Amino acid sequence: MFDKTVLENGLRVVSSSMPHTRSVSVGFYVGAGSRYESDELAGASHFLEHMLFKGTERRPTAQQIAEEIEGIGGVMNAATDKELTVYWAKVGHQHFARCLDVLADALLHSQLQAEEIEKERQVILEELAMTEDSPGDLVGLLIDDVLWPEQPLGRDPGGSKQTVSALTRDDIRGYVAAHYAPQNTVLSVAGNVSHADVVALANEHLGAWERAPFGTWYPAIDGQTAQRVALKSKRTEQAHLSIAVPGFSSSHPDRFILDVLNTVLGEGMSSRLFLEVRERLALAYDVHSYVSHFRDAGALVIGAGVEPKKTDQTIRALLAEAARMKEGVPEAELTKAKEFIKGRMQLRMEDTRAVSSWMGGQELLRDEILTVDDVLTAIDRVGADDVKRVAEDVFQENRLNLAVVGPFKSQDRFARLLR
């Protein structure tokens, strides 16, 4: 599925040749995210992500950088998460060399001009304000804070208004020096291109990038022994709520079992949550669940948006469906969930961007790349007894967490519902 070469400076280059496609997707995956930030630097990874496309010596303005990619019909973007930052572009395969040149130039030679930093600071503050006005996004941030309180893993990757306002140019330049090293970066390319061409151009554009020491991430602190509840009181038309339990890390042997359990519970229109909460009880338009797997921690989260006066009833229904998972899953339902996961994965892997992301994220965070067949085999091995065992493991009453955003004054009522 892929080839890998490590350049002399430690940069890992992975590629997947997909000659049946007409595109190439290029991504730089850097070990820098909110888990790497001290409290004072919260939001630095995200701020830096915004700045790298603002101008280099060869391409002095953001417009010139954007036109280089959009002028050939390509798309370009970047994203910051808790454990990595990615800079990526997708272009027609004939434009691969130009695409890599643009991204490498931005990665290595961004000028980080003081004037541009001040302008972008205002943009980021507006981005944070937008999240504050989106209760669906806000409850997602709130449940992370409940799961991992007072630590980087539970923070908004964007930081806060206070920390973003305080970050200086020296802070951002120092953060680059602390984390942006070739040994802490993966170049991942997928599409109609050969590995030999990828390595040759990587050496041309990135071979002179010098090795440097780089920082690490803050480990997760668990220690939960009692239920936790948080309320963000806000005048909204809907109440948005999330119920969560700690899950498994990305290297845990039961992580694929939890993925299957989650699919049965809340993935798709034939999941238990959808059929019970939306179709039978008509409590919510959106109801779902998802899993997060980090280096040393994880979570399973159930979410819904409902009419405020139906919040209590909805929470009871969600908890009942979670508890019912411990009773076991019939074989037919288990098979359907596994085929759902496998089918969606195979469909996704037809896109060069998805393949590039698959390789880059795994290589950076796990130092290995499982193939699609590896994961399909792992999913096939999951049995009904496995799902029951994991459900009993994760759905423990004293490990329940609840976050609510809506027009309520007291969180005590929600704490009583969990009990």
N, C-alpha and C positions, 0 to 999 in steps of 0.2 A: 504493500500500500504506500510506503514512503521510503525515502533515502535520507541519510543523515551524514553530515560532515561537520567536524569541529575545526574552525580556523585556528591559526597559530595564536591568535589573541584570546581564544576561548569562546568566541561567538559560535553558538550552535546554529547550523543551517539545516533545516529539514524541508523536504519537498515531496510532493506527490504529483507525478506526471499523469495528466488526464487528457490524452490526445483527442478524445471525442468531443471536447469542449472548445469554445471559441474565446474563452476568457482566461485571465490569470488573476488570482487574488494574492496579494502580498501583505504580510502582517509582521510588525515588530512587537514582540511580547516582552515586556520589561517587568522584572520583579520589584514593583513599586506600587503601592496602594495604601489604603487607609490603615491597614494592619502594620505598616512600617513607620507610621508617624507618631511622634510624641504628642501630648495634648496641645502643646503650644503650636505645633506644625499641622494640626488637623486641617485637612483640605489642600495640603501642599501638592500631593500627587495629581489631584484634579486640576488645580490651578496651572501646574506645569503642563498638563495635557492640553489645556486651552492655548498655552503660549507657544508650543512648538510649531504651530502652523502660522505664526504671526510674521515671520520674515527671517531670512538668512542673508548672508553677504551676496550670494548669487541671485537670490530671489527676495528682494528687500521688503515686499509687502505680502499681506495675507491674500490679496487679490491675485498676485502673480502665482502664488503657490496653488491656489484653487483653480486658476485658469489652466495651469499645466495639466491637471487631471481632467477637469470638466471639458477642456478644449479638445480632448480626444474621446469624449463620451464616457469617461470613467466616473466612478464615485469614490469618495475619500472621506474618512471619518476617524474618530478616536474615541476611546472609552476608558474610564477608570472604575475599577471595582475595589473590593477589599484586599485582593491578593495580587493584582496585576494591573498594568496599564497597557493598552494595545493601540497602535497606530496602523491603520490599514487602508488599502485602496484596491479596487477591482477595475480592471481595464481589459480591452481587447488584447488577445495574446500577442499581437504584433507590437504592442506598446509596452511590453514588460520592462525592457531596459530603461525606458524613460520613467516609468512608474517607480522602479527601485531607486533611481537617481533622485527623484523628488523626495521620497520618504527618507532615504538615508541622509540627504542634505538637511532636512528638517530635524531629524533625530540628533545629528552631530553638530550642526552649525547654527542652531537658532540663536538669534542675537539677544533675546530677552531684554529688549529695550525698556527703560524705565517708563517712558510715556505709554507704551503699549500695555505694560503691566497695569498701570493705573486705569486705563480704558477697560481692560478685560476684567479688572476687579469689579467694576460696576455691572458688567454682563453676568458674572458669576453670582453676584448678590441678587440679581433679578432671577437667575435660575433657582436659587435657594428660595426666593419669595414665591416662585411659581409652584414649587413643591409644597410650600406652606398652604397654598390655596387649593391643593389637590388632596382631599382626604384619603383617597385610595392609595396614593403614594405615601402619605404621611403615616398611615397605620402600618405600612411595611417598615418604615424607619423606626417606629415606636416599638414594634414587636422585637426587632433586633436589639434595641436598647434594653428591653425586658429580659431577653435571653442572655445577653452578655453585658450586664450593667457596668458602667464606669471602666470601660476598656476599649481599645481601638476596634475590636471585632464588632462591637455593638454600635459604633458611630456611623453617621451619615458620611459616605466617602467624599461628599462635597465639602465637609467641614461645617462650620456654623458662621453666622453673620459676624460674630466677634472674632473668630480666628482668621477668617478670610480678610477681614478689614485690617488685621494686624500684620499679615504676612508681608515681608519686605523683599526687595530684589535680591538682597544677600541671602535671605532665607531660601528663596527658590533656587538660586545658583548653588548654594550649599547642598540642597536636596539632590540636585543633579549630580554633584560630585560624590554624594554618599551612596547613590543607588544606580546611576546610569553607567554601568560598566559592561564591556562585551561579554564577560563571563556570566552576567546576570540578565542576559538578553537572548532571545531566540528569534531568528528570522525564519518565518514559515511561509512557504509558497506552494500554491496548488493551481493546476491548470495545464494548459497546452504549452508546456515548456519542459526542457530536460533538466535533470539535476546538475549535469555538467555545466550548463549555461548559468544556472542559479549560482553555483559555487564560484564560477569565474567572475560574474558581476558582483557577487558579495565581496570577493577579495579586492576587486577594483575599487569599490565604494567604501568598504568598511575594514579592509585589511590593515589600514594604518591606525585604527582606533586602538589606543593603548590600554593594556590591562590596568586594572585599578582595584583596590580593596572596595568592598561594598557592604552595606548594612543588611540587617536581617529583620524579621518580623516579630511582633510581640505575641507570645503564646496566649491561647485562650485560657481564661480562668472560669471554671465551672462552679463546683461546690454548691449547686442548688439542692436544698433539702426541704423547701416549702414552696407552695404556689406563689406566683407573682402576678400582679394585676397593675395595669397603667391605663389612665384615662387622659385623653386630650380633649378638654371641653371646647367645643366649637359649634357655632350655629351652622348646621348643614341640613340639607333635605333628606339625606340618608345617614344612617349610622354605619360606619365601617369598622369591622372587627376582624381580629386575627387571633386564633388559638394555636399555640405552638408547644412542641416538646423537643428537648435535645435529641439530635440524631447521631449520625456517624460521619467520620472524616472520609476524605477521598481515598484513603488507603485501607479503610476498615474492611474486613472480610465479609461483613453483612451489608455493605452499601448497596449492592444490586438487589438484595432482598427487600430493602427499604424502598428502593425505586419501584419495585413491583407492587408492594403494599400501597404506596402513594398513588399509583395508577388505578388500582382497584377503588381506592377511597375517593379521589377527586380529580382525575385527569379525564377530560372529555365529557361528552353529553350522555354517555352510558355509564358513567361512574356512579358510585353509591350516593355521594353528596348531591350530585346533579339530579338524580332520579328522586331522591327523598326530599331535599330542601327546595328545589325549584319545581319539579314536575308534580310531586304529590302534595306538598304543603304550600306551594306557591309563595314562599317567603322571600325569595331573592331572585333577581335577574342574574347576578354573577355570584357563583359559589364555586370554589376550587380548592385544590391543595397543591403544594409543591415541596420539594426537598432541596436543601442546600448542603453541599459537601465542601468543607474547607480542609486545610492541611491537617489540623488537629481537632476539628470540631465539626458539627453539623446540626441540622434542624429539620423537622417536618412541620410545615405551617399550613393551617386551614384558614381561608379567608372568605368573607362575604360582605356585601353591601345591602342593607335592609332598611325598611321604614323604621324610624326610631322606636315606635311603640311595639314593634315586633322583635326587638333586640333580644329580650329575655328568652322568648320562645325559640328564636334561631340558635342562640347559644346552647340551649338544652338539646336541640336537634343535632347540632354539630358534635357535641360531646357524646350523644347516644350513638352516632355513626362511628365515631372513633372507638368507643368501647366495644361496639359490635365486631370490629376487626379482630378482637381477641378470641372470638368464637370460632374463627376459621373461615376459609374461603372455599366454596365449592370448586371442583376441578374445572368445570366449564368456564366459570368466571375468571379463574386463574389463567387459563389458556388464553382467553380473550385479552386480558391485561398484558400478558407477555407478547402476544402478537401485535398489540397496539404499540408497545415500546419498540419492537423490532421493526415494524413497518414505518413508523415515523422516523426512526433513525436512518433507515435505508433511503427514504425519500429525501431526507435532508442532505445526505452524502452525495447527491447528484450535483450539488452547488459548490463551486470552487471556494467561495467564501467560507462555507461551513466546514469544508475539509481543511482549509488553512487554520481555522479556529480550533478544530479538533486536535490537530497536531501541535500547534503552538502552545495552547494552554496546557496540554498534558506534559509536553517536554519541559516547559518552564517549571510547573508546579510539582510534577511527579518524577522528573528525570527519566521517564520512559513513555512510550506511546503504545497504548493498547489499540489494536486494529478493531475495525467494526466487527469482524468475525470473532475476535476475542470476547467482545461485549455480548454479542448475540449468543455465544456459547454459555457465558455466565448467566444470562437471563434464562436460557432454556433449562439450566440446572435448578432453578428455584422451584421448590415444591411447596405444597399447601402447609406442611408441617413447619417449613422455614418461615413462612409468612406469619403463622400463628405465634411462633416463638418470638419473632421480632416485634410483633404487635404487643405481646405481653411485656416485652422488654422496654419499649419506648413509651407506651401509654400508661404511665404510672401517675396516680393521682397527685402525689407530692411534687411532680415534675411538670405540672401544667402551667402554662403561661398565657395570659390574655391581654390584648391591647385593644382599646376602643377609642375611636374618634367620632364624636357626635355631640348632640345638644343635651348633655347630662352634666349634673353638678357633683355627684358623688360616685366614687368607684367602689364603695363598700357593697353596693347591691350586686355588682359583678363578682366580687370576691365570694359572696354568699352563693352565687350560682355555681361557681366552680366546686364548692364543697358539697 
